Amino acid sequence: MFILDLKLCTGCRRCEVACSFYHFKLFSRKYSRIKVVKIEEIGIDAPVFCIQCKEKYCLNNCPQKALYTGDYGEITVDVKKCNGCNLCSLYCPIGAIEIIDGYPILCDLCQGNPECIKVCNTGALKIDENKKKAVSLHLNKFIMKKSPEEKRYNYIKKISKELRNKWKNRIMKENLCSDIQVND
């Protein structure tokens, strides 16, 4: 399973560059299947990618049955069946799918050898062979009203909360930056 260590991500975007070049031979954030979210107000940079969630909302809600699970557990698109309806993107709770040039773009794990992991200098992105179970996400009733960008932002904010609390507690405990107000 593809995993992210938030403490190690620097927001360098090497993963985005490697991804877009591998798939499209372009250095373009638009065509990257992994998107780095930068949340300046809380000091978090983190990539969002398809985490092959247990519920597979995108796959289960595709009216054309154009999405299927591939050999490595990745969600794969059959472009011959896809009509570009955007439902997979709307149903993805973390914003990992975008419709680009009429087709869904999402992480395909580079056929089991992810380019993003190869170029991640800090080790923030990894494959954890021990984690075979898919992550369970609970779709809230408002998820379809948000854009992929909003969903990515909310997802990173949610998964970084524990780390941010640790930082905040350390700052308070060690009386670091005593003259600065720390906000959640």
N, C-alpha and C positions, 0 to 999 in steps of 0.2 A: 504494500500500500504506500502511496505517495504521502509523505508527511512534511510538515513545516515546523521549524524551530524559530518562533518569533524573536527570541533573544538574539539570534545570529543574523537576521536579515538587515542589511544596510540600505536597502532600497536602490541599489546600483543599476537595476534593470538589465543586467547581463542575461538573465533568464528570458526576458522578452525578446531581446535581440537574437539570441540563439534560436529561440522557437520560431520566430518569423522567418529567419534565414533558412532553417531546416525545412520548413514546410512550403515556403513561397519564394525562396532565394531573394528576399527583400529584407532590408533592415527597417522594419516598420512596426511601431507599436500597435497600429490598427490590426495587423494580421497576426499578431501574437495570440496564442491560445492560452497564455498565462498573462495576467494583468497585475502589475504592481500598483497597489493602493497606497497613497501617501496621505496620512492624516496628520497634518501639521500641528493642529491644536493639542494633540495628545502625544506627538512624537513617535508615531508608529509608521513604519514602512513594511508592507508585506504583500507577497504575491497571492493572488486568488486563482485557483485552477479547479477543474472538475475533481471532486474527491470521491467519485464513484459511490455516492450515498446509497444507503440501503433501500430507500424508497424509490429511487430512480424515477422521480417525477417527470423528467423530460421524456424518457422512453415510454412510460406508461400513459402519457397524455398526447402522444404523437398520433394524429388521426390517419396519417399515411403509413404508419409502422416503418418509418424511414430510419429509426434509431434502433440499434441492437448492441448487445454486449459482445465485445471482441475477445480475442484470445488472452489478453492480459488484464481483463476486467474493465477495460476502458469502454466508454460509450462511443460507438462509431456511427457515422452518418452514411446512409446509402443515398448518394446524390441523385440517383435515377428515380427514387421514390419521393424524395423531399420536394415539397411544393413551396417552401419558404414561408410558411404560414406564421412562424414566430412563436408558436405555442411552447416549444421546448425552452426557448429563452424566457418566456413569461413564467413558466413553471419552475425554472431553476431557482431554488431559494437563496443561492449565494452569488448569483450573477456571473456564473462561470461560462455561460453560453451567450454569444452574440451572433446576430445575423449580419454577415458581411457579404456583399455582392450576391444576396439572395439565398445564402446557405448558412446553416449553423456552424460556427467555429467553436470547438471545445477541445480540451486536452485529450489526445489519443495515446499518451505515454510513449510517443515516438516508437511504436512497435516494440515496447519493452526496454528501450534504451534511451530514456529521456535526456534530451540535449540540455535542458535547464539545469539538471543535476550536475552534468559534466562541467558546466561553466560557473557554478556557484562556488566562489572562492571561500566563503565562510562556512559552508556545510549546512546552511539553513534549509535547503531542500534535500530530501533523502528518500530512498525507498526502504521501508521497514518490512523485511520479509516475515517478521513475526506477527505483524498486524494483518491478518487475512480477512478479518471481519470488516464489512463496510460500516461507515459512520452513519448513524441514524440522525436525520434532521427532521424536525417537526415543522411542516409547512403551516405558516399562519394564514389566516383568511385574507390578509391584505397584500400578500406577496405579489400577486399579479398586477397590482397598481404601481409597482416600483420599477424603475429602469435597472438594467444590469449594473450601472455605475452605483446607484443607490444601494442595491443589494450587496455589492462587493464592500462598500463602505461600512454598512451595518454589520456584515459578517466579520470583517476584520476588527471592528470596534468591539464586537461581542467576544471573539476569541482572545483578544488582547487584554480584556478587563482584568484577569487574574495577574498578568504580568505587570500591568500598570499599577495595580494595588500594591504589589511587592515593591515596585520602585518608590511609590508614594510613602509606604511604611518605612522603607530604608532611609529616605530623605528625612522623614520626621524623627525617626529613632536616633539617627546619627547627627541630627540638628544641622544637616547640610542645607545651605541656602536659606537660612533662618529668616532672611529678609524678603523672601519671595512667597507669594500666595500660591498654593498648589490646588488646582481644580481637578475634578473628575472629568 
